[in-house]
Amino acid sequence: MVNFSIKTLLGQLSMLTTIAALVPQIYKVYKTRSAGDISLGMCFLFSLSAVFWVGYGFLIPSTELVLTNFVMLIFNLVLFYLRIKYGPKSD
């Protein structure tokens, strides 16, 4: 018998959508080689937030929280790198 609950389903859907959220933006910046409209502050704060969530996930402990936010941290760092590489040089 499958152990299914709404709580588990919502948790898994939130993990997937959180991880998928930055994929279209990363893809667009990579394909167009243009990142001038991406805010460095947003990239920094999202990365910092992911670090805090990973730390919190270790403390409570929650493997799902750690993994989701570790992947988000990687995606944010990729976007941050692309923003620096393809963004305006005046920042």
Order of alpha helices (4+ residues) and beta strands (2+ residues): alpha-alpha-alpha-alpha
